[in-house]
Amino acid sequence: MIAEGEHQQQDFKTRIDDSRKIARTLVAFANSAGGRLLVGVKDNGTVSGVRVDEELHMVEAAAEMYCRPAVEFRSQVWKADIRSVVEITVEPSRMRPHRCEVEVGQWEAFLRLEDENIRANAVLARCWDHRFRADRPAFEYDRHVGKLFRSWRRGKLLGFRGVMRTVRRPVSATEDLLALLVGWGIVEMVLGDRNFMYGLADEKALENLETRGPSLFDLSVLPPSPLVRRLKPRGVRRVEPKALPPDS
């Protein structure tokens, strides 16, 4: 496990000093494809070890007090010589979006992208929201939306303001439109240096939307985590292998 380094579904922590901060990782894993947190491992893969009871108490506090709704997890203790490592496993959640308290009274959603926890925007939060999927707004195709689709077919990536100007809709209606298209897998979200941008993910799906209509697409069940990528992938950070034998 440690030899894989930190990546989309794995994070290292030497120890947990702040339950509120570790809640971001739990929420990001739950909102994305799940993941594994190894507590007692340095960023370079060296096993530092922890006091198991103390770390589990901090994780439980993070999951129950600083995540809304609470994030479920499994724990496993591993041994490396006399040192202990706590493995915390979080599965992708059907209760997303999960939010964590980043400041007192301030709750925000996060997703896991490569080896980072990224603050989710309003479009992504709507993609996850059960109420949005159950009572989805009507998809309205007009010449402005057609212009947007032509831009995407030419390979353009547009920021939110660019999409809003193109479709000539207010903020809320533009968020609804993008959430539908991202949730349907037609559009992908691309994280640039500052903001998310939007581009075409599946031209065949877009063609089906234009020719067969939105009834072909179902959001009543929880879809896979929306398509999100980084504009310039940074790759996976590797560390030196250091195997951990299972508990005896």
N, C-alpha and C positions, 0 to 999 in steps of 0.2 A: 504493500500500500504506500509506504513512505517513498519508495523509489519513483513513484509516479509524479511526485512533486505536487504543488498546488495547481489546481485546474478547475474546470467548470463544476465538477462534482466533488472536489476535495479542498479542504482548508486546514492549515496548521495554526495552532495557538500554543505558545509556551505555557501560559496559564491564563485564567479568566479573572481579571481585576474588576470588571464592570459588566454586570448582567445586562444593562441596557444596550451596551455596544455589541455584545455577542448575540443579542436578539436580532440584529440586522442580518447576521449570517443564517440564523434559523429561518427567518422570514424569506430571505432570498432563495434558499434551497426549497422551501415549501412552495413558493410561487413559481419555481422553475421546474427542473427535471429531478429535483431531490439532490441529496449530497451527503457527504461524510466529513465530520469535523474531528480532527485528531488533536486532543489537548494533552500537552506534555511533549510537543515536538516543535523545535525552532524552525524558522523559515528556511534554513539550509538543510533541513532533514535530520538534524542531530536530536537524539532523544534526550530531553532534559528531565522528564519525569514530573509527576504531580502528586499531591495528596488527593486521593480519589474522592473521598467523601466531600471535601470542600468544593472540588470542581463540579461534582454532580449537583450539589446544592445551588451553585451559581447558575448552572444550565437550567435547572428546574425553575428557578426564579425568573430567568429570562423568558422561558417558554410560556409560563403562566401569568406573570405580572406585566411583562413588557411586550407581549405579542397579542394581537387582537385580530381574529380569534386565536386562542392558545394553539401553539404548534406541538403536535405529537412527535415524539422521538424515541429511539431505542438506544440503549447504552451497552457497551462491552468494555471490559478492562483487559488490557494486554500487558505482558511483562517483557522487559528487555533488561536482563540481569536483575538488578534489584530495583530498577525504575519501573514505574507504572505509567501507562498511557491510556487515556479514556477516549474511546471511539463513540461519537454521537452520530447516529444515522437518522436522517430526515427523509421521508418519502414525499414525492410530489403530492400536493394536497388537493382534495376536492372542495375545500373550504376557501380557496383563494378568491379574492386577494387577502393575504395576511398583511397586517401593518404592525410596525413596531413604534414604540415611543422614543423618538430621537431627542426630544427635549420634553420637559414637563408639559403635558397637555398637547403635544404636537406629534401626531401619528402619521407615518408615511410608509408606503409600500416599496419593496426592493425586489430586484431580480438578480440572478447569478449570471454573469457574463464572463467567460474565461475564468480568471482567478480573482474577480472582483465582485463586490456587491454594488449594484448600480441602482440609484434612485429611479423608481418608475414614474413615468409621466401619466397624465390623465387618460390618454388613449390606451395605454397598456392596462391601466387599472380597470377601464371599462371592458376591455377584452376578457378580463378575468371574472368580472362581476356576474353573479348568477341572475340578478334581476335584469341586467342589460340583455343577457342572452334570452331570457324567458319572454321579455316584453320588448324585443328589439324594435327600433324605429323602422319605418318603411324606407326601403332603398329607392331613391328618386334619381332617375337618369335624365339628364338634360344636356344641352350643348356644352355647358361649362364642365360637367363631369366627363363628357366625351373628350374635351380638350385635355383634361387631366390624364385620362387614359392614354391619349396619343403621346403625351410627354413621357409617360412611364414606358411606353413601348419603344420610344427612341433611346431608352436607357438612362433617362434623367433621374437624379435623386433630388427630392424637394423637401425642404424643411416645412414645419407646420404653417408658418406664415405664407410660404409660397403656395401650399395647397389651398389655404383659405382664400388667397387672392384669386387663384385660378377658378375655384368652384363658386366664388362669390356668396359664401355663406358665413353666418356668424360663428363665433368660437365653438359654442356648444354643438351646433349642427355639423361643423367640420370634424369635431372629435367623434361624433356618432358615426359619420361616414367612414372615417379612417378605422375606427374600432371594428366596424362590420367587415371591411376589406381585409384587415389584418387577421381578424378572427376566422374569416373564411379561407385564409391561406393564400389569398390573391396578392397581397402586398406584404413586404417585409419591412421591418424597422431596422435602420442602420444607425449606429451610434458614431457620430463624428467627434471632432475635438471638443465641441461645446454642447450640441443638441442632437436629438434624434432626427433622422431624415427618413423619407419613405420612398420605396421603389418597387418595381414589379417583381414578384416572387414566382408567379406561375401564370404564364401567358395563356395556357390552355384553360385554366380556371377562369381567367378574365373573359376569354371568348365564350365560355359557357354562361357566364353572368349576362353578357350582352345578348346572346342568342336565345337562351332558355330561361333567363330570369332568376331572381333571387330565391325562388321556392326550392331550387335545387340544393341550396346550402342550408345546413342545419346547425343551429347554435344552441339547441335545447339541451344537448349533452355537453359535458366538459370537453373542450377540444384540447389537443396537445398545446403545450406552451407556445405562444406566438413566435413567429420567425423573427429573431433578433440577432444581428451580427455587428461586429465592429468594422468600421470603414477600413482600418488598417490592422489586420490581425496581428497580435503580438506574439503568438505562439505559446507553447507550454513551457514553464520553467522546470528544468530538470534538477534533481539533486542526487547525491551519491546514495546508492542502495544501502539500506540498513534494515535487515529483516527483523520482524518481531515475532517470536514464537507465541502460540496461543497460551492462554492461562492453563496451568496444570491443575 
